Amino acid sequence: MTAQESPTKVTVVQAPACHYCEDAAAVLAELSVRFALTVRMVERDSAEGRELIGRHRPPMAPLVLVDGEFFSSGRLPRRRLGKLLQLRTAAA
């Protein structure tokens, strides 16, 4: 696998009983059919989750990172993420 073919890494820091977190997981499952994604779900109360929340200070759950960079918090903007993934695929 070349660097151009490597999957986009998406990290979702989720909270318990969070409907936006459940929605984000469903959206990412749909997008993973069309795009090369590696999705990691991280619990908010884990050591990694606390560190990421401390670093990015999201106002709502879930915190979504794309390749380690802040992408969104709260409801996942599915169209914006789809456009970003299309651009990355076209550039590859």
C-alpha positions, 0 to 999 in steps of 0.5 A: 500500500503506498502513501496515496492509498493509505486510509484516512484515520478517523478518531471519534471520542464518544460519551455514554448514551450520546445519540450524536455519537451513535449517529457519527458511528453510523455515518462513518460505517456508510462512508467506509463503503465508499472511502478507505477509512480507519475508524477508532472509537475512543471512550471519553473516560479513557486516558486517551479520551481525556487527553484528546478532550483536554487538547481540543476542548470540544463543547459537545460529544463526539469529538471527531479527528481526521488524521489527528486534526480537529474536524468537528464536535457535536453532530457530525457534518456528514456532507462536509466529511464526504467532500473532504474524503472525495477531495482526498481520494481525487488527490490520490 
